[in-house]
């Protein structure tokens, strides 16, 4: 049975696939950069990062740092949970309308 966060990630994958968005899910190993969001995406030439959370789950300080760095460089970074799933769909739509 999937965890609550696993269900959010599955929904995100479905949305990304339905919108024909490229994405990768970096593995959290000791050799990678800590705090990288769960999904790294390209939408019409625009960088989109997505951190999935469920319930009362909150981002860590390292995740907050990475999200801030992405936003500071004009990338889009979202924290998606069951309460704001619509934000992903809206963001994809807006990024697809922008010129690359």
N, CA, C and O atoms as a GROMACS GRO file, in nm:
protein
  400
    1UNK      N    1   0.084  -0.118   0.000
    1UNK     CA    2   0.000   0.000   0.000
    1UNK      C    3   0.089   0.125   0.000
    1UNK      O    4   0.189   0.130   0.071
    2UNK      N    5   0.052   0.222  -0.078
    2UNK     CA    6   0.131   0.344  -0.091
    2UNK      C    7   0.115   0.432   0.033
    2UNK      O    8   0.009   0.437   0.095
    3UNK      N    9   0.223   0.501   0.066
    3UNK     CA   10   0.218   0.598   0.175
    3UNK      C   11   0.138   0.720   0.128
    3UNK      O   12   0.117   0.737   0.008
    4UNK      N   13   0.093   0.805   0.222
    4UNK     CA   14   0.023   0.927   0.179
    4UNK      C   15   0.108   1.012   0.083
    4UNK      O   16   0.056   1.064  -0.016
    5UNK      N   17   0.238   1.027   0.112
    5UNK     CA   18   0.324   1.104   0.022
    5UNK      C   19   0.341   1.031  -0.111
    5UNK      O   20   0.351   1.094  -0.216
    6UNK      N   21   0.345   0.898  -0.107
    6UNK     CA   22   0.354   0.820  -0.229
    6UNK      C   23   0.234   0.842  -0.319
    6UNK      O   24   0.247   0.845  -0.441
    7UNK      N   25   0.116   0.859  -0.259
    7UNK     CA   26  -0.005   0.887  -0.337
    7UNK      C   27   0.004   1.025  -0.404
    7UNK      O   28  -0.037   1.040  -0.518
    8UNK      N   29   0.059   1.124  -0.333
    8UNK     CA   30   0.077   1.257  -0.391
    8UNK      C   31   0.175   1.248  -0.508
    8UNK      O   32   0.150   1.305  -0.614
    9UNK      N   33   0.285   1.175  -0.490
    9UNK     CA   34   0.383   1.159  -0.597
    9UNK      C   35   0.322   1.089  -0.718
    9UNK      O   36   0.350   1.126  -0.832
   10UNK      N   37   0.240   0.989  -0.695
   10UNK     CA   38   0.174   0.919  -0.806
   10UNK      C   39   0.082   1.014  -0.882
   10UNK      O   40   0.078   1.012  -1.005
   11UNK      N   41   0.008   1.098  -0.810
   11UNK     CA   42  -0.080   1.194  -0.874
   11UNK      C   43   0.002   1.294  -0.956
   11UNK      O   44  -0.035   1.327  -1.068
   12UNK      N   45   0.113   1.342  -0.899
   12UNK     CA   46   0.201   1.436  -0.970
   12UNK      C   47   0.251   1.372  -1.099
   12UNK      O   48   0.250   1.436  -1.204
   13UNK      N   49   0.296   1.247  -1.092
   13UNK     CA   50   0.344   1.177  -1.212
   13UNK      C   51   0.236   1.171  -1.319
   13UNK      O   52   0.264   1.192  -1.437
   14UNK      N   53   0.113   1.142  -1.278
   14UNK     CA   54   0.002   1.136  -1.374
   14UNK      C   55  -0.021   1.272  -1.439
   14UNK      O   56  -0.041   1.280  -1.560
   15UNK      N   57  -0.018   1.377  -1.360
   15UNK     CA   58  -0.039   1.512  -1.413
   15UNK      C   59   0.071   1.550  -1.510
   15UNK      O   60   0.044   1.606  -1.617
   16UNK      N   61   0.196   1.520  -1.474
   16UNK     CA   62   0.308   1.553  -1.561
   16UNK      C   63   0.300   1.475  -1.692
   16UNK      O   64   0.324   1.531  -1.799
   17UNK      N   65   0.266   1.348  -1.684
   17UNK     CA   66   0.254   1.265  -1.804
   17UNK      C   67   0.140   1.316  -1.893
   17UNK      O   68   0.155   1.325  -2.014
   18UNK      N   69   0.027   1.346  -1.833
   18UNK     CA   70  -0.089   1.394  -1.909
   18UNK      C   71  -0.059   1.527  -1.979
   18UNK      O   72  -0.112   1.554  -2.087
   19UNK      N   73   0.028   1.609  -1.918
   19UNK     CA   74   0.063   1.739  -1.976
   19UNK      C   75   0.186   1.730  -2.066
   19UNK      O   76   0.232   1.832  -2.118
   20UNK      N   77   0.240   1.609  -2.085
   20UNK     CA   78   0.357   1.586  -2.169
   20UNK      C   79   0.477   1.669  -2.119
   20UNK      O   80   0.546   1.735  -2.198
   21UNK      N   81   0.500   1.664  -1.988
   21UNK     CA   82   0.609   1.738  -1.924
   21UNK      C   83   0.724   1.641  -1.896
   21UNK      O   84   0.703   1.534  -1.841
   22UNK      N   85   0.846   1.681  -1.935
   22UNK     CA   86   0.964   1.602  -1.899
   22UNK      C   87   0.988   1.618  -1.749
   22UNK      O   88   0.978   1.728  -1.695
   23UNK      N   89   1.022   1.505  -1.683
   23UNK     CA   90   1.060   1.514  -1.542
   23UNK      C   91   1.158   1.403  -1.507
   23UNK      O   92   1.165   1.299  -1.573
   24UNK      N   93   1.232   1.430  -1.401
   24UNK     CA   94   1.322   1.330  -1.342
   24UNK      C   95   1.304   1.340  -1.192
   24UNK      O   96   1.273   1.446  -1.137
   25UNK      N   97   1.326   1.227  -1.127
   25UNK     CA   98   1.318   1.221  -0.981
   25UNK      C   99   1.456   1.182  -0.928
   25UNK      O  100   1.492   1.064  -0.930
   26UNK      N  101   1.533   1.280  -0.881
   26UNK     CA  102   1.668   1.248  -0.832
   26UNK      C  103   1.663   1.158  -0.710
   26UNK      O  104   1.576   1.172  -0.623
   27UNK      N  105   1.756   1.067  -0.704
   27UNK     CA  106   1.764   0.975  -0.590
   27UNK      C  107   1.838   1.042  -0.475
   27UNK      O  108   1.943   1.103  -0.495
   28UNK      N  109   1.784   1.031  -0.356
   28UNK     CA  110   1.848   1.088  -0.238
   28UNK      C  111   1.953   0.994  -0.182
   28UNK      O  112   1.924   0.914  -0.093
   29UNK      N  113   2.074   1.002  -0.234
   29UNK     CA  114   2.183   0.918  -0.185
   29UNK      C  115   2.288   1.005  -0.118
   29UNK      O  116   2.278   1.128  -0.123
   30UNK      N  117   2.384   0.945  -0.059
   30UNK     CA  118   2.492   1.018   0.006
   30UNK      C  119   2.582   1.091  -0.090
   30UNK      O  120   2.665   1.172  -0.048
   31UNK      N  121   2.568   1.065  -0.220
   31UNK     CA  122   2.654   1.127  -0.320
   31UNK      C  123   2.590   1.247  -0.388
   31UNK      O  124   2.659   1.322  -0.457
   32UNK      N  125   2.463   1.268  -0.369
   32UNK     CA  126   2.393   1.378  -0.434
   32UNK      C  127   2.386   1.501  -0.345
   32UNK      O  128   2.441   1.503  -0.235
   33UNK      N  129   2.319   1.601  -0.394
   33UNK     CA  130   2.300   1.726  -0.320
   33UNK      C  131   2.177   1.711  -0.232
   33UNK      O  132   2.071   1.671  -0.280
   34UNK      N  133   2.189   1.743  -0.106
   34UNK     CA  134   2.078   1.730  -0.012
   34UNK      C  135   1.975   1.841  -0.033
   34UNK      O  136   2.009   1.954  -0.066
   35UNK      N  137   1.849   1.805  -0.015
   35UNK     CA  138   1.741   1.902  -0.020
   35UNK      C  139   1.682   1.926  -0.158
   35UNK      O  140   1.592   2.008  -0.172
   36UNK      N  141   1.732   1.856  -0.259
   36UNK     CA  142   1.680   1.874  -0.395
   36UNK      C  143   1.535   1.827  -0.399
   36UNK      O  144   1.502   1.722  -0.344
   37UNK      N  145   1.445   1.905  -0.463
   37UNK     CA  146   1.304   1.866  -0.470
   37UNK      C  147   1.284   1.729  -0.534
   37UNK      O  148   1.372   1.678  -0.604
   38UNK      N  149   1.168   1.670  -0.510
   38UNK     CA  150   1.136   1.535  -0.557
   38UNK      C  151   1.131   1.523  -0.709
   38UNK      O  152   1.170   1.421  -0.765
   39UNK      N  153   1.084   1.628  -0.776
   39UNK     CA  154   1.070   1.627  -0.922
   39UNK      C  155   1.143   1.747  -0.981
   39UNK      O  156   1.128   1.859  -0.933
   40UNK      N  157   1.222   1.724  -1.085
   40UNK     CA  158   1.285   1.830  -1.163
   40UNK      C  159   1.226   1.819  -1.303
   40UNK      O  160   1.236   1.715  -1.368
   41UNK      N  161   1.165   1.928  -1.349
   41UNK     CA  162   1.085   1.923  -1.472
   41UNK      C  163   1.125   2.032  -1.570
   41UNK      O  164   1.184   2.134  -1.534
   42UNK      N  165   1.091   2.007  -1.696
   42UNK     CA  166   1.104   2.107  -1.801
   42UNK      C  167   0.968   2.122  -1.867
   42UNK      O  168   0.914   2.026  -1.922
   43UNK      N  169   0.912   2.244  -1.859
   43UNK     CA  170   0.781   2.273  -1.917
   43UNK      C  171   0.800   2.386  -2.018
   43UNK      O  172   0.821   2.501  -1.981
   44UNK      N  173   0.793   2.352  -2.144
   44UNK     CA  174   0.806   2.452  -2.250
   44UNK      C  175   0.933   2.536  -2.234
   44UNK      O  176   0.932   2.657  -2.254
   45UNK      N  177   1.042   2.470  -2.196
   45UNK     CA  178   1.169   2.539  -2.179
   45UNK      C  179   1.188   2.605  -2.044
   45UNK      O  180   1.291   2.669  -2.022
   46UNK      N  181   1.094   2.590  -1.953
   46UNK     CA  182   1.100   2.651  -1.820
   46UNK      C  183   1.129   2.544  -1.714
   46UNK      O  184   1.076   2.433  -1.720
   47UNK      N  185   1.213   2.580  -1.618
   47UNK     CA  186   1.249   2.488  -1.510
   47UNK      C  187   1.142   2.491  -1.402
   47UNK      O  188   1.104   2.597  -1.353
   48UNK      N  189   1.095   2.373  -1.365
   48UNK     CA  190   0.995   2.357  -1.259
   48UNK      C  191   1.042   2.248  -1.164
   48UNK      O  192   1.074   2.137  -1.206
   49UNK      N  193   1.047   2.281  -1.036
   49UNK     CA  194   1.081   2.184  -0.932
   49UNK      C  195   0.959   2.164  -0.844
   49UNK      O  196   0.886   2.259  -0.815
   50UNK      N  197   0.938   2.039  -0.802
   50UNK     CA  198   0.821   2.007  -0.720
   50UNK      C  199   0.865   1.924  -0.601
   50UNK      O  200   0.931   1.821  -0.616
   51UNK      N  201   0.828   1.969  -0.483
   51UNK     CA  202   0.847   1.893  -0.360
   51UNK      C  203   0.710   1.841  -0.318
   51UNK      O  204   0.616   1.920  -0.303
   52UNK      N  205   0.698   1.711  -0.298
   52UNK     CA  206   0.571   1.649  -0.259
   52UNK      C  207   0.568   1.631  -0.108
   52UNK      O  208   0.665   1.583  -0.048
   53UNK      N  209   0.458   1.669  -0.047
   53UNK     CA  210   0.436   1.650   0.096
   53UNK      C  211   0.294   1.600   0.117
   53UNK      O  212   0.207   1.623   0.033
   54UNK      N  213   0.271   1.534   0.226
   54UNK     CA  214   0.136   1.485   0.258
   54UNK      C  215   0.102   1.523   0.401
   54UNK      O  216   0.189   1.537   0.486
   55UNK      N  217  -0.026   1.539   0.424
   55UNK     CA  218  -0.072   1.570   0.559
   55UNK      C  219  -0.009   1.697   0.613
   55UNK      O  220  -0.009   1.801   0.548
   56UNK      N  221   0.044   1.687   0.733
   56UNK     CA  222   0.108   1.802   0.796
   56UNK      C  223   0.256   1.807   0.768
   56UNK      O  224   0.330   1.878   0.837
   57UNK      N  225   0.302   1.731   0.669
   57UNK     CA  226   0.444   1.728   0.634
   57UNK      C  227   0.493   1.866   0.593
   57UNK      O  228   0.425   1.937   0.519
   58UNK      N  229   0.609   1.902   0.640
   58UNK     CA  230   0.668   2.031   0.606
   58UNK      C  231   0.806   2.010   0.547
   58UNK      O  232   0.868   1.905   0.565
   59UNK      N  233   0.853   2.109   0.477
   59UNK     CA  234   0.985   2.102   0.417
   59UNK      C  235   1.092   2.116   0.524
   59UNK      O  236   1.071   2.178   0.628
   60UNK      N  237   1.207   2.058   0.495
   60UNK     CA  238   1.322   2.070   0.584
   60UNK      C  239   1.397   2.200   0.552
   60UNK      O  240   1.370   2.264   0.450
   61UNK      N  241   1.490   2.237   0.638
   61UNK     CA  242   1.572   2.356   0.612
   61UNK      C  243   1.649   2.341   0.482
   61UNK      O  244   1.662   2.438   0.407
   62UNK      N  245   1.701   2.221   0.454
   62UNK     CA  246   1.774   2.199   0.328
   62UNK      C  247   1.682   2.212   0.206
   62UNK      O  248   1.722   2.268   0.104
   63UNK      N  249   1.561   2.161   0.217
   63UNK     CA  250   1.465   2.175   0.107
   63UNK      C  251   1.427   2.321   0.087
   63UNK      O  252   1.416   2.368  -0.026
   64UNK      N  253   1.408   2.393   0.197
   64UNK     CA  254   1.376   2.536   0.188
   64UNK      C  255   1.489   2.611   0.118
   64UNK      O  256   1.464   2.700   0.036
   65UNK      N  257   1.613   2.576   0.150
   65UNK     CA  258   1.729   2.641   0.086
   65UNK      C  259   1.728   2.617  -0.064
   65UNK      O  260   1.745   2.711  -0.142
   66UNK      N  261   1.708   2.493  -0.105
   66UNK     CA  262   1.710   2.460  -0.248
   66UNK      C  263   1.595   2.528  -0.322
   66UNK      O  264   1.613   2.578  -0.434
   67UNK      N  265   1.478   2.529  -0.263
   67UNK     CA  266   1.362   2.595  -0.324
   67UNK      C  267   1.389   2.745  -0.339
   67UNK      O  268   1.357   2.804  -0.442
   68UNK      N  269   1.448   2.806  -0.238
   68UNK     CA  270   1.482   2.949  -0.245
   68UNK      C  271   1.584   2.976  -0.355
   68UNK      O  272   1.572   3.076  -0.426
   69UNK      N  273   1.684   2.889  -0.369
   69UNK     CA  274   1.784   2.906  -0.474
   69UNK      C  275   1.722   2.895  -0.613
   69UNK      O  276   1.757   2.972  -0.703
   70UNK      N  277   1.632   2.802  -0.631
   70UNK     CA  278   1.564   2.785  -0.760
   70UNK      C  279   1.483   2.911  -0.792
   70UNK      O  280   1.490   2.962  -0.904
   71UNK      N  281   1.408   2.958  -0.695
   71UNK     CA  282   1.325   3.078  -0.717
   71UNK      C  283   1.412   3.201  -0.741
   71UNK      O  284   1.375   3.287  -0.822
   72UNK      N  285   1.525   3.212  -0.673
   72UNK     CA  286   1.615   3.326  -0.690
   72UNK      C  287   1.675   3.331  -0.831
   72UNK      O  288   1.718   3.437  -0.876
   73UNK      N  289   1.676   3.219  -0.898
   73UNK     CA  290   1.730   3.211  -1.034
   73UNK      C  291   1.619   3.204  -1.140
   73UNK      O  292   1.640   3.159  -1.252
   74UNK      N  293   1.501   3.251  -1.099
   74UNK     CA  294   1.384   3.260  -1.188
   74UNK      C  295   1.326   3.125  -1.229
   74UNK      O  296   1.254   3.117  -1.328
   75UNK      N  297   1.358   3.020  -1.155
   75UNK     CA  298   1.291   2.893  -1.175
   75UNK      C  299   1.161   2.893  -1.095
   75UNK      O  300   1.140   2.980  -1.010
   76UNK      N  301   1.077   2.797  -1.122
   76UNK     CA  302   0.952   2.782  -1.048
   76UNK      C  303   0.966   2.661  -0.956
   76UNK      O  304   1.008   2.554  -1.000
   77UNK      N  305   0.931   2.679  -0.830
   77UNK     CA  306   0.938   2.569  -0.733
   77UNK      C  307   0.807   2.565  -0.656
   77UNK      O  308   0.763   2.665  -0.600
   78UNK      N  309   0.747   2.448  -0.652
   78UNK     CA  310   0.620   2.428  -0.583
   78UNK      C  311   0.635   2.324  -0.472
   78UNK      O  312   0.715   2.232  -0.482
   79UNK      N  313   0.558   2.342  -0.367
   79UNK     CA  314   0.542   2.240  -0.264
   79UNK      C  315   0.397   2.195  -0.277
   79UNK      O  316   0.304   2.272  -0.251
   80UNK      N  317   0.378   2.070  -0.318
   80UNK     CA  318   0.244   2.020  -0.349
   80UNK      C  319   0.202   1.918  -0.244
   80UNK      O  320   0.275   1.824  -0.212
   81UNK      N  321   0.080   1.938  -0.193
   81UNK     CA  322   0.018   1.842  -0.102
   81UNK      C  323  -0.127   1.823  -0.143
   81UNK      O  324  -0.172   1.878  -0.244
   82UNK      N  325  -0.200   1.746  -0.066
   82UNK     CA  326  -0.338   1.716  -0.104
   82UNK      C  327  -0.429   1.838  -0.102
   82UNK      O  328  -0.538   1.834  -0.160
   83UNK      N  329  -0.388   1.946  -0.036
   83UNK     CA  330  -0.470   2.066  -0.027
   83UNK      C  331  -0.451   2.162  -0.145
   83UNK      O  332  -0.534   2.250  -0.166
   84UNK      N  333  -0.342   2.147  -0.220
   84UNK     CA  334  -0.316   2.243  -0.328
   84UNK      C  335  -0.278   2.175  -0.460
   84UNK      O  336  -0.198   2.229  -0.537
   85UNK      N  337  -0.332   2.059  -0.486
   85UNK     CA  338  -0.302   1.986  -0.609
   85UNK      C  339  -0.328   2.071  -0.734
   85UNK      O  340  -0.256   2.060  -0.833
   86UNK      N  341  -0.430   2.154  -0.728
   86UNK     CA  342  -0.466   2.238  -0.843
   86UNK      C  343  -0.354   2.334  -0.883
   86UNK      O  344  -0.346   2.374  -0.999
   87UNK      N  345  -0.266   2.371  -0.788
   87UNK     CA  346  -0.157   2.463  -0.820
   87UNK      C  347  -0.062   2.406  -0.925
   87UNK      O  348  -0.009   2.481  -1.007
   88UNK      N  349  -0.042   2.276  -0.924
   88UNK     CA  350   0.045   2.215  -1.024
   88UNK      C  351  -0.017   2.226  -1.162
   88UNK      O  352   0.050   2.265  -1.258
   89UNK      N  353  -0.143   2.193  -1.175
   89UNK     CA  354  -0.212   2.200  -1.303
   89UNK      C  355  -0.211   2.343  -1.355
   89UNK      O  356  -0.184   2.366  -1.473
   90UNK      N  357  -0.240   2.440  -1.270
   90UNK     CA  358  -0.240   2.580  -1.308
   90UNK      C  359  -0.102   2.626  -1.351
   90UNK      O  360  -0.088   2.696  -1.452
   91UNK      N  361   0.000   2.588  -1.276
   91UNK     CA  362   0.137   2.629  -1.307
   91UNK      C  363   0.183   2.572  -1.441
   91UNK      O  364   0.244   2.642  -1.521
   92UNK      N  365   0.154   2.445  -1.466
   92UNK     CA  366   0.190   2.385  -1.594
   92UNK      C  367   0.124   2.461  -1.709
   92UNK      O  368   0.188   2.491  -1.810
   93UNK      N  369  -0.003   2.490  -1.692
   93UNK     CA  370  -0.077   2.564  -1.796
   93UNK      C  371  -0.012   2.700  -1.822
   93UNK      O  372   0.007   2.737  -1.938
   94UNK      N  373   0.022   2.773  -1.717
   94UNK     CA  374   0.083   2.905  -1.732
   94UNK      C  375   0.221   2.896  -1.798
   94UNK      O  376   0.255   2.977  -1.884
   95UNK      N  377   0.301   2.797  -1.757
   95UNK     CA  378   0.434   2.781  -1.816
   95UNK      C  379   0.426   2.742  -1.963
   95UNK      O  380   0.510   2.784  -2.043
   96UNK      N  381   0.327   2.664  -2.000
   96UNK     CA  382   0.310   2.625  -2.139
   96UNK      C  383   0.269   2.746  -2.225
   96UNK      O  384   0.300   2.750  -2.344
   97UNK      N  385   0.201   2.842  -2.166
   97UNK     CA  386   0.158   2.960  -2.241
   97UNK      C  387   0.273   3.059  -2.262
   97UNK      O  388   0.271   3.136  -2.358
   98UNK      N  389   0.373   3.057  -2.174
   98UNK     CA  390   0.488   3.147  -2.188
   98UNK      C  391   0.574   3.102  -2.305
   98UNK      O  392   0.581   2.983  -2.336
   99UNK      N  393   0.638   3.195  -2.367
   99UNK     CA  394   0.735   3.161  -2.471
   99UNK      C  395   0.860   3.105  -2.408
   99UNK      O  396   0.900   3.147  -2.299
  100UNK      N  397   0.923   3.010  -2.474
  100UNK     CA  398   1.046   2.950  -2.420
  100UNK      C  399   1.164   3.041  -2.444
  100UNK      O  400   1.276   3.007  -2.406
   0.00000   0.00000   0.00000
